Structure formats: structure tokens, C-alpha cells
Amino acid sequence: MSKAELNIAENTLLSQADTPSDTHSDTKVILGKIKTEAEAIAVAKEVAKEIAKLAADPAQNDQLPRQQAELLSSSGLTAIGVAREFGGLGASVATIVETVRLVSVADGGVGQLLQIHNVMLRGHFAGYAPEARQRLISDVLAGKRLGNALAEVGGKNKFSLKTRIERREDGKLILNGSKFYSTGSYLAEWISLTASSDEGGAGVLLHRDTPGLTLVDDWAAFGQQHSVSGTVIFDNIELDEHYLGRRQGPMKRTGLTFPQILHAAIDTGIAAGALQAAVEYLNQHARAWVESGVEKATDEPHIIKRIGEYAVEIRAAEALLRYGAEVFGQHDADPDNKELQDELILAVASARAQSDKASLYISSDIFSLLGASASLTKWNLDRFWRNARVHTTHDPIRWRLHHVGNYYLNGVDPGEYTAILNAKQAEGVANANANGNASPAAAVTSIQR
């Protein structure tokens, strides 16, 4: 057996033990049902305080966030997105956005666990058999979490899926392939993935105990370590067709605005976390510069001004985030309104751009105020920049700005990269019709990690 095979085998054994119900951590939280949106915000603030204590410890950087994930579940935060018709709170987009932002103030990686859970959950209320949906909802209400396995390494672009579903001679559907950037999956109960097939793309929901499923703890980025975005392997998995989701026709034009606004919430939270940490360090540890003529670093006029600049950047990001969530609520109430579609895409793109700018600027620049000692590993202050730098590579902000600029300059309808997928699907349908093939391609259930 090769070294690589030994590593996979070892990680397989570890993943079988690392179920979401692990009790070996010190976290002791009683699962509760959050009854109001105000309560959800209050709970998120309390959970964030506990997560922040863990995040401040540099020894936690490379550790699996078991305790943090348990806090998300046990507090009830992972259940607030379940619709009222299914027995949940049915929290608004604004509330979900705010809970993700608050958790990300403490730890952007843990915020991404909550982000992807909510994205996957929202995508599974339709398109799946009632049996699958009911089991999933029951588990989520009981504190179970979802992870994703959508993106792949290699290929021409993110739409080039090598993971495939094939139908055997006995009629069984078999899944083979692998995924990377599988955020949250290593510690999740349910894995949501996309795969190609002869009938087009499909969404698949797998329980972590499914035979042939291997979860590998190999996420080794310099930031967002706690997003556990590693590898998932599918080896001749027999699929239950109840857990196979297909959607005919193109994806919604605004289909990516929900994951996108939650990504903006993560970066906005990271920026605020960096500012909070800088203020605390300035008050407790920093020394005034000898030329300043003041006794305390917090009295230096240049430092006061720069902190004001940070605060303005964050306030702008938070305001754009709230506005985007407000428009989202209007759009949900009137989804076919073209003007609201345009405004939602523009609003979310603006929030993404400002949160990207704020998180990178503040998390990096704080060291110019704090002094050389702030760079010591024991303070762990570089975690904000590392998280911001890694998370803001998620998709290029230049293309969000392109859509905004093209709208204002040339009057071109703003869009998202779902338009590329829809164009490919339309091309496939046209080719199929030209060749006399009556089986159109099916759009994947979700394409956003």
C-alpha cells in the first residue's frame, strides 16, 4: 500500500469516529429550539463569544473545530433556516445573514460552516422526494449539519464535473469520483454534492455513513482552516433514488445571491473581528510612539484617525449587507419582478465588493498601528488576515464589479455566473434536439460551494 493510500485509510478511520455527535470535547451545550428571530440573533452573539475564546488560542488554528461546530448545532442556530411549514423557525434571509456575520466576527472558518449549511439546506426544500426531505429536516431540527461536495480540482472550469452517476445493468445507480473544497463535510451528517450523468447534472444527498463514502481531513490552507474544506471520495456508491435531485430548466437568474450574500457576511464579520482585536490590543498592550507626545497609544492622533477609517469601512460593509438582505426579502415576496432581480444582484455584488475590501484592508493594516510585538504568534492576530485572504479568493470580486460597472456604463442587465451554466444547458438542449435526442440535459441542483 502506498503512502497516499495509507493516509486515506487513516483518515477514513478518523472520519468514521468524527461524527457530529462526538462527546469527547469540553463543549456542553443543551440543544434548544430558537423560537423567534430576535432570539436567534441573541443566541448567535452568545455562541460567538464562546467561539472567539477558542479562536484567540493559536493552538486551535490547526485543530478540527469540533467544539465550535457543536456550539452551532446545540444552540439551535443550524435549525433556524428550516421553513415553518416543516416545523422550523423559517428565519428571514436578514436573520440568517446576521447570524453568519456574528459567528464570523469570532472565526471566519466557523462562519463558513454555518454559511454552507444554510446554503445546502435552502437548496433541499425542493427537488427531492418527500422521504428524503423529511429525513433531512428531522435531522437538521435535531442539530445535524450539512456539508457540501460540489467543487472539483482540475478540469477546464468549475462546471467540468468528473464525478459521475452511471446506471448498472441491474438498474442501480452508481456514483464514482471525488471532490475538493468540500466545506463542512468532514464534520457533517449529510453531504450534498453534484455529479454528471448521461441524463445531465444531478444533485445527490448522502449520509456520512454511506458505504463507499470517504471523508478526508486534508484541508491545509493558511487560512479558513476551520472551514474543513477538504476531500470527499465516492467509490462505487449505490444511490437511493429518493436522495437524487434533478431540476429541469435553467437555474434562477438570482440563484447565487443567497450564497453570495452569506459570503459577504463572512468577510464583513472578519473585518469587524480584526477591528475588535486591534482595539483590545491597543488598549491593553500597545505603547505610544516616542514622537507622539502622549502617554497611551489610544491617544495618538494618527491611530485614532486610522481606527476611524476602519470603522467607516466596516459600517459601509454592514450597511450594504443589511440593504442586500432587505432587497432579498422583497425579491422572495415577488421573485418574477425584473427590477427586483436586478437590484438584488447589484446589491449583493456591492456587499461582496465592500466586505472583500474591508476585510483585507483592516486585517492587514492593523499591524501598522499595533507595533512589532503584535506579530508574535502568541497573540494570533494574523488569523484575521489569513482568513480574509483565503476566503476572498472564493470567486473573483473583479467579476462582481464587472457586472455592476457594465450595468451603469452600458445598461447591460447584471448577472451571475449561473448565466454561463444556463447557456451551456441551452446549447446542450439545442444540440440534442438537432440530433433527434429527446432527453434534455437537467440543470444541477446547486453549483456554489
KOLMINU-531468 format. One record per residue (C-alpha): residue number from 0; x, y, z. Coordinates in Angstrom, 2 decimals, decimal comma. Each point is the difference from the previous one (the first is absolute). Example, Ala and Ser with C-alpha at 12.3 -4.5 7.8 and 13.67 -1.06 7.14 Angstrom:
BEGIN
NODE;0;12,30;-4,50;7,80
NODE;1;1,37;3,44;-0,66
//
This chain:
BEGIN
NODE;0;0,00;0,00;0,00
NODE;1;1,40;3,43;-0,98
NODE;2;0,49;2,87;2,44
NODE;3;-2,93;1,84;-1,58
NODE;4;-2,23;-3,06;0,42
NODE;5;1,11;-0,33;3,62
NODE;6;-0,90;3,65;0,62
NODE;7;-3,44;-0,47;-1,53
NODE;8;-0,59;-3,17;2,03
NODE;9;1,03;1,76;3,20
NODE;10;-2,24;2,97;-0,74
NODE;11;-2,87;-2,35;-0,80
NODE;12;0,27;-1,58;3,44
NODE;13;0,16;3,45;1,60
NODE;14;-3,01;1,25;-1,93
NODE;15;-2,06;-2,97;1,14
NODE;16;0,63;1,07;3,59
NODE;17;-0,49;3,71;-0,57
NODE;18;-3,77;0,05;-0,22
NODE;19;-1,82;3,19;0,91
NODE;20;-1,20;-1,60;3,23
NODE;21;3,53;-0,42;1,42
NODE;22;0,02;0,53;3,75
NODE;23;3,76;0,11;0,57
NODE;24;0,21;3,82;-0,09
NODE;25;-0,45;2,25;3,01
NODE;26;-2,94;1,83;-1,58
NODE;27;-3,18;-0,54;1,96
NODE;28;-2,99;1,67;-1,59
NODE;29;-3,61;-1,12;0,22
NODE;30;-1,86;-0,14;-3,29
NODE;31;-2,78;2,53;-0,01
NODE;32;-2,58;1,13;-2,50
NODE;33;0,33;3,66;-0,86
NODE;34;-3,50;1,45;-0,06
NODE;35;0,47;3,52;-1,43
NODE;36;2,36;1,81;-2,34
NODE;37;1,04;2,36;2,79
NODE;38;0,91;-3,03;2,08
NODE;39;2,05;-1,37;-2,91
NODE;40;2,08;3,20;-0,06
NODE;41;0,45;-0,08;3,78
NODE;42;1,07;-3,64;-0,09
NODE;43;2,46;0,70;-2,82
NODE;44;1,63;2,72;2,10
NODE;45;0,44;-2,37;2,95
NODE;46;1,31;-2,82;-2,19
NODE;47;2,42;2,43;-1,66
NODE;48;1,45;0,91;3,39
NODE;49;0,85;-3,64;0,69
NODE;50;1,42;-0,53;-3,49
NODE;51;2,12;3,15;0,33
NODE;52;1,68;-1,41;3,11
NODE;53;1,04;-3,07;-1,96
NODE;54;1,05;2,00;-3,06
NODE;55;2,36;2,20;2,02
NODE;56;2,09;-3,04;0,98
NODE;57;2,67;-0,69;-2,68
NODE;58;0,00;-3,65;1,03
NODE;59;-3,50;-0,24;-1,46
NODE;60;1,02;1,13;-3,48
NODE;61;0,75;-3,46;-1,35
NODE;62;-2,56;-1,88;2,05
NODE;63;-3,30;-1,30;-1,35
NODE;64;-2,74;2,35;1,22
NODE;65;-2,03;-2,68;1,76
NODE;66;-0,90;2,17;2,97
NODE;67;-0,90;2,93;-2,21
NODE;68;-2,19;-2,14;-2,26
NODE;69;-1,75;-1,46;3,03
NODE;70;-0,70;3,52;1,25
NODE;71;-1,69;0,86;-3,29
NODE;72;-2,18;-3,10;0,14
NODE;73;-0,77;-0,20;3,69
NODE;74;-1,01;3,66;0,17
NODE;75;-2,64;-0,57;-2,68
NODE;76;1,60;2,40;-2,51
NODE;77;0,28;-2,69;-2,68
NODE;78;-3,78;-0,60;0,11
NODE;79;-1,30;3,56;-0,44
NODE;80;-0,07;-0,30;-3,80
NODE;81;-2,56;-2,82;0,02
NODE;82;-3,27;1,38;-1,35
NODE;83;-3,02;0,34;2,29
NODE;84;-1,96;-2,42;-2,14
NODE;85;2,56;-2,66;0,94
NODE;86;0,02;0,81;3,71
NODE;87;2,82;2,53;0,10
NODE;88;0,36;3,69;0,77
NODE;89;0,07;0,99;-3,66
NODE;90;2,51;2,75;0,73
NODE;91;0,27;2,83;-2,49
NODE;92;3,04;0,44;-2,20
NODE;93;0,86;3,07;2,07
NODE;94;0,16;-2,05;3,19
NODE;95;2,01;-2,82;-1,59
NODE;96;2,42;2,57;-1,42
NODE;97;0,43;1,61;3,39
NODE;98;0,65;-3,30;1,80
NODE;99;2,69;-0,87;-2,54
NODE;100;1,55;3,46;0,39
NODE;101;0,03;-0,22;3,80
NODE;102;1,64;-3,42;0,03
NODE;103;2,55;1,19;-2,57
NODE;104;1,02;2,89;2,26
NODE;105;1,28;-2,73;2,29
NODE;106;1,34;-2,42;-2,62
NODE;107;-0,47;0,30;-3,75
NODE;108;0,56;-3,72;-0,53
NODE;109;-2,78;-0,93;2,41
NODE;110;-2,16;2,65;-1,63
NODE;111;0,53;-1,84;-3,27
NODE;112;-1,23;-3,24;1,59
NODE;113;-3,24;1,80;0,83
NODE;114;-0,11;1,66;-3,43
NODE;115;0,26;-3,21;-2,00
NODE;116;-2,45;-1,81;2,28
NODE;117;-2,62;2,66;-0,68
NODE;118;0,70;0,02;-3,74
NODE;119;-0,34;-3,77;-0,27
NODE;120;-3,11;-0,02;2,18
NODE;121;-1,75;2,64;-2,09
NODE;122;0,72;-2,00;-3,15
NODE;123;-1,62;-3,18;1,30
NODE;124;-3,52;1,17;0,73
NODE;125;-0,88;-0,75;-3,63
NODE;126;1,20;-2,48;-2,61
NODE;127;0,25;-3,01;2,31
NODE;128;-2,47;-2,72;0,86
NODE;129;-2,15;0,65;3,10
NODE;130;1,67;-2,92;1,82
NODE;131;3,46;1,52;-0,42
NODE;132;-1,15;3,49;0,85
NODE;133;-1,77;-1,11;3,16
NODE;134;2,98;-1,96;1,29
NODE;135;2,32;2,90;-0,72
NODE;136;-2,25;2,51;1,74
NODE;137;-0,46;-2,25;3,02
NODE;138;3,76;-0,32;0,33
NODE;139;0,60;3,73;-0,38
NODE;140;-2,61;0,77;2,66
NODE;141;1,86;-2,46;2,23
NODE;142;3,25;1,93;-0,47
NODE;143;1,59;-1,84;-2,92
NODE;144;1,98;1,96;-2,58
NODE;145;0,49;-0,03;-3,75
NODE;146;3,24;0,30;-1,92
NODE;147;0,62;0,28;-3,70
NODE;148;1,97;-1,92;-2,61
NODE;149;-0,49;2,03;-3,15
NODE;150;3,34;1,29;-1,26
NODE;151;2,71;-2,12;-1,63
NODE;152;3,71;0,45;-0,57
NODE;153;1,11;0,24;-3,63
NODE;154;-2,26;0,15;-3,00
NODE;155;-0,47;2,91;-2,36
NODE;156;-2,19;1,92;2,46
NODE;157;-2,26;-0,50;3,03
NODE;158;-2,77;-1,42;-2,21
NODE;159;2,19;-2,86;-1,26
NODE;160;-1,07;-2,87;2,25
NODE;161;1,88;-3,29;-0,07
NODE;162;-2,09;-1,49;2,82
NODE;163;-2,62;-2,09;-1,77
NODE;164;-3,13;-2,05;0,51
NODE;165;-0,32;-3,12;-2,16
NODE;166;-2,86;-2,50;-0,18
NODE;167;1,12;-3,62;0,30
NODE;168;-1,57;-2,86;-1,91
NODE;169;-2,01;-0,91;3,11
NODE;170;-1,55;3,47;-0,03
NODE;171;1,89;1,38;3,03
NODE;172;1,47;3,49;-0,20
NODE;173;3,71;0,05;0,90
NODE;174;2,00;3,07;1,02
NODE;175;3,76;0,34;-0,49
NODE;176;2,40;2,91;0,27
NODE;177;1,41;2,49;2,48
NODE;178;-0,42;3,59;1,10
NODE;179;2,11;2,66;1,68
NODE;180;-0,90;3,28;1,76
NODE;181;-2,66;-2,09;1,74
NODE;182;-0,78;2,53;2,69
NODE;183;-1,30;-1,46;3,23
NODE;184;-0,34;-3,54;-1,31
NODE;185;2,58;-1,62;2,26
NODE;186;-2,09;0,83;3,08
NODE;187;-3,46;-0,03;-1,59
NODE;188;-2,78;-2,57;0,14
NODE;189;-1,13;0,54;-3,60
NODE;190;2,09;0,66;-3,10
NODE;191;-1,56;1,86;-2,92
NODE;192;1,74;-0,49;-3,34
NODE;193;-0,37;0,42;-3,73
NODE;194;0,86;-2,55;-2,68
NODE;195;-0,34;-0,42;-3,72
NODE;196;-1,90;-2,79;-1,73
NODE;197;-1,28;-0,96;-3,44
NODE;198;-3,23;1,79;0,93
NODE;199;1,76;3,22;1,02
NODE;200;1,08;1,38;3,35
NODE;201;-1,50;-1,16;3,25
NODE;202;0,09;0,84;3,68
NODE;203;0,62;-2,83;2,44
NODE;204;-0,48;-0,14;3,77
NODE;205;2,12;-2,53;1,89
NODE;206;0,10;-0,89;3,67
NODE;207;3,52;-0,07;1,43
NODE;208;-0,35;-3,74;0,78
NODE;209;-0,74;-0,94;-3,63
NODE;210;2,17;-2,97;-1,09
NODE;211;2,65;1,12;-2,47
NODE;212;0,12;3,60;1,31
NODE;213;3,37;1,18;1,33
NODE;214;0,45;3,35;1,75
NODE;215;3,62;1,17;0,08
NODE;216;1,37;2,65;2,36
NODE;217;2,51;1,52;-2,45
NODE;218;-0,93;3,70;-0,06
NODE;219;3,40;1,65;0,53
NODE;220;-0,44;3,63;-1,06
NODE;221;1,70;2,78;1,96
NODE;222;-3,42;1,48;0,88
NODE;223;-3,59;-1,06;0,56
NODE;224;1,32;-3,23;1,51
NODE;225;-3,19;-0,45;1,96
NODE;226;-2,10;-0,21;-3,15
NODE;227;1,34;-3,59;-0,38
NODE;228;-0,25;0,25;-3,78
NODE;229;1,83;-3,19;-0,92
NODE;230;-0,55;-3,08;-2,15
NODE;231;-2,99;-2,30;-0,34
NODE;232;0,34;-3,26;-1,96
NODE;233;-2,83;-2,04;-1,53
NODE;234;0,89;-3,63;-0,74
NODE;235;-2,72;-2,01;-1,74
NODE;236;-2,76;1,42;2,19
NODE;237;-3,44;-1,48;-0,64
NODE;238;-2,42;2,91;0,00
NODE;239;-3,48;0,09;1,46
NODE;240;-1,98;1,81;-2,69
NODE;241;-2,09;1,72;2,68
NODE;242;3,17;1,97;0,80
NODE;243;0,65;0,98;-3,60
NODE;244;-1,18;3,48;-0,99
NODE;245;-0,52;1,36;-3,49
NODE;246;-1,34;3,31;-1,20
NODE;247;-1,16;0,44;-3,55
NODE;248;0,62;3,34;-1,64
NODE;249;2,48;2,78;0,76
NODE;250;1,07;1,11;3,44
NODE;251;-1,60;3,15;1,37
NODE;252;1,70;3,17;-1,17
NODE;253;0,52;0,94;3,65
NODE;254;0,95;-3,54;1,00
NODE;255;3,38;0,93;1,45
NODE;256;-1,05;3,05;1,96
NODE;257;-0,70;-2,02;3,17
NODE;258;3,45;-1,60;0,28
NODE;259;1,58;3,26;-1,17
NODE;260;-1,62;2,15;2,67
NODE;261;1,07;-2,50;2,66
NODE;262;3,56;0,17;-1,32
NODE;263;-0,22;3,77;0,39
NODE;264;-1,16;-0,59;3,58
NODE;265;3,11;-2,09;0,68
NODE;266;2,41;2,67;-1,26
NODE;267;-1,90;2,80;1,75
NODE;268;0,26;-2,01;3,21
NODE;269;3,73;-0,60;-0,46
NODE;270;0,55;3,74;-0,46
NODE;271;-1,91;0,79;3,22
NODE;272;1,88;-2,70;1,87
NODE;273;3,33;1,48;-1,09
NODE;274;-1,07;3,45;1,17
NODE;275;-1,15;-1,34;3,37
NODE;276;3,29;-1,84;0,50
NODE;277;2,00;3,10;-0,97
NODE;278;-1,90;2,22;2,43
NODE;279;0,49;-2,50;2,80
NODE;280;3,74;-0,26;-0,72
NODE;281;0,41;3,78;-0,19
NODE;282;-1,71;0,42;3,35
NODE;283;1,82;-2,79;1,80
NODE;284;3,41;-0,54;-1,58
NODE;285;1,11;2,68;-2,48
NODE;286;2,41;2,79;0,91
NODE;287;-0,19;3,56;-1,26
NODE;288;2,65;0,93;-2,54
NODE;289;2,78;2,17;1,41
NODE;290;-0,69;2,93;-2,36
NODE;291;-3,70;0,15;0,81
NODE;292;0,26;1,97;3,24
NODE;293;-2,79;-2,06;1,59
NODE;294;0,06;-2,63;2,71
NODE;295;-2,30;-2,56;-1,57
NODE;296;-0,18;-1,45;-3,50
NODE;297;-3,76;0,62;0,03
NODE;298;0,68;3,74;0,26
NODE;299;2,18;0,17;-3,11
NODE;300;-1,86;2,12;-2,59
NODE;301;1,19;-2,09;-2,95
NODE;302;-1,23;-3,20;1,65
NODE;303;-3,35;1,59;0,85
NODE;304;-0,45;1,09;-3,60
NODE;305;0,90;-3,40;-1,41
NODE;306;-2,37;-1,80;2,35
NODE;307;-2,67;2,41;-1,22
NODE;308;0,81;-0,99;-3,58
NODE;309;-0,34;-3,69;0,88
NODE;310;-3,34;0,65;1,69
NODE;311;-1,34;1,84;-3,04
NODE;312;1,01;-2,88;-2,28
NODE;313;-1,79;-2,47;2,25
NODE;314;-3,08;2,18;0,39
NODE;315;-0,21;0,23;-3,79
NODE;316;0,31;-3,78;-0,34
NODE;317;-2,64;-0,59;2,67
NODE;318;-2,37;2,53;-1,56
NODE;319;0,33;-1,60;-3,44
NODE;320;-0,51;-3,42;1,56
NODE;321;-3,19;1,10;1,74
NODE;322;-1,28;1,66;-3,16
NODE;323;0,71;-3,14;-2,04
NODE;324;-1,91;-2,10;2,53
NODE;325;-2,90;2,46;-0,12
NODE;326;-0,17;-0,21;-3,80
NODE;327;0,21;-3,77;0,29
NODE;328;-3,16;-0,02;2,08
NODE;329;-1,78;2,13;-2,59
NODE;330;1,22;-2,30;-2,77
NODE;331;-1,21;-3,12;1,81
NODE;332;-3,44;1,58;0,22
NODE;333;0,00;0,88;-3,72
NODE;334;2,54;-2,28;-1,72
NODE;335;-1,09;0,75;-3,58
NODE;336;0,48;3,75;0,35
NODE;337;2,82;0,84;-2,43
NODE;338;0,91;3,28;1,74
NODE;339;0,33;-1,79;3,34
NODE;340;2,14;-2,69;-1,62
NODE;341;2,34;2,66;-1,38
NODE;342;0,14;1,85;3,29
NODE;343;0,66;-3,16;2,00
NODE;344;2,92;-1,01;-2,21
NODE;345;1,45;3,53;0,14
NODE;346;-0,54;0,29;3,77
NODE;347;1,65;-3,33;0,78
NODE;348;2,89;0,72;-2,37
NODE;349;0,54;3,33;1,77
NODE;350;-0,02;-1,68;3,40
NODE;351;2,49;-2,58;-1,23
NODE;352;2,34;2,65;-1,36
NODE;353;-0,07;2,16;3,14
NODE;354;0,35;-2,93;2,39
NODE;355;2,94;-1,30;-2,04
NODE;356;1,68;3,42;0,16
NODE;357;-0,65;0,53;3,71
NODE;358;1,14;-3,43;1,14
NODE;359;3,27;0,05;-1,95
NODE;360;0,86;3,61;0,82
NODE;361;-0,72;-0,08;3,71
NODE;362;1,37;-3,46;0,78
NODE;363;3,29;0,87;-1,67
NODE;364;0,38;3,65;0,98
NODE;365;-0,62;-0,35;3,74
NODE;366;3,62;-1,04;0,50
NODE;367;1,15;3,45;-1,12
NODE;368;-1,67;1,35;3,15
NODE;369;0,67;-2,77;2,48
NODE;370;3,78;-0,27;-0,27
NODE;371;2,46;-2,83;-0,44
NODE;372;-1,04;-1,93;3,10
NODE;373;-3,46;-0,51;-1,48
NODE;374;1,58;-2,31;-2,58
NODE;375;0,92;-2,55;2,66
NODE;376;-1,72;-3,33;-0,49
NODE;377;-1,44;0,01;3,52
NODE;378;-2,41;2,81;-0,90
NODE;379;-1,29;-1,87;-3,07
NODE;380;-1,02;3,30;-1,59
NODE;381;1,01;-1,13;-3,47
NODE;382;-2,99;-2,37;-0,05
NODE;383;-2,27;2,77;-1,26
NODE;384;2,16;0,78;-3,02
NODE;385;0,60;-3,68;-0,74
NODE;386;-3,74;-0,68;0,09
NODE;387;-0,84;3,07;-2,05
NODE;388;2,66;-0,66;-2,61
NODE;389;-1,08;-3,62;-0,50
NODE;390;-3,73;0,58;0,11
NODE;391;0,05;2,95;-2,42
NODE;392;1,49;-2,28;-2,66
NODE;393;-3,34;-1,85;-0,06
NODE;394;-1,03;1,61;-3,26
NODE;395;1,50;3,05;-1,71
NODE;396;-1,35;3,32;1,26
NODE;397;1,12;1,48;-3,32
NODE;398;-2,96;-1,76;-1,64
NODE;399;-2,47;1,30;2,55
NODE;400;1,34;3,49;-0,76
NODE;401;-0,18;-0,75;-3,72
NODE;402;-3,74;-0,61;0,21
NODE;403;-0,57;3,16;2,03
NODE;404;2,15;2,08;-2,34
NODE;405;-1,54;-1,45;-3,16
NODE;406;-3,47;0,77;1,32
NODE;407;0,78;3,64;0,75
NODE;408;2,20;0,63;-3,03
NODE;409;-1,72;-2,01;-2,72
NODE;410;-3,44;-0,81;1,38
NODE;411;0,73;-3,73;-0,08
NODE;412;-2,17;-2,09;2,33
NODE;413;2,11;-1,12;2,98
NODE;414;0,48;-3,71;0,43
NODE;415;1,92;-2,78;1,71
NODE;416;1,96;-2,90;-1,34
NODE;417;-3,13;-2,14;-0,01
NODE;418;-0,55;1,66;-3,38
NODE;419;2,98;-1,98;-1,32
NODE;420;-1,49;-3,27;1,21
NODE;421;-3,41;0,86;-1,43
NODE;422;1,57;0,83;-3,36
NODE;423;1,82;-3,33;-0,03
NODE;424;-3,22;-1,79;0,87
NODE;425;-1,90;1,79;-2,78
NODE;426;2,77;-0,92;-2,45
NODE;427;-0,22;-3,64;1,11
NODE;428;-3,78;-0,05;-0,47
NODE;429;0,33;1,55;-3,46
NODE;430;2,61;-2,56;-1,01
NODE;431;-2,11;-2,83;1,39
NODE;432;-3,05;1,18;-1,93
NODE;433;2,06;0,36;-3,17
NODE;434;1,18;-3,57;0,40
NODE;435;-3,47;-1,32;0,70
NODE;436;0,71;-0,66;3,68
NODE;437;-3,12;0,72;2,04
NODE;438;1,76;-0,14;3,39
NODE;439;0,99;3,57;0,95
NODE;440;2,78;0,66;2,46
NODE;441;-1,06;0,69;3,58
NODE;442;1,49;2,86;1,91
NODE;443;1,94;-0,79;3,14
NODE;444;-1,76;0,71;3,25
NODE;445;2,76;2,26;1,28
NODE;446;3,41;1,08;-1,21
NODE;447;1,22;2,25;2,78
NODE;448;2,30;-1,27;2,71
//
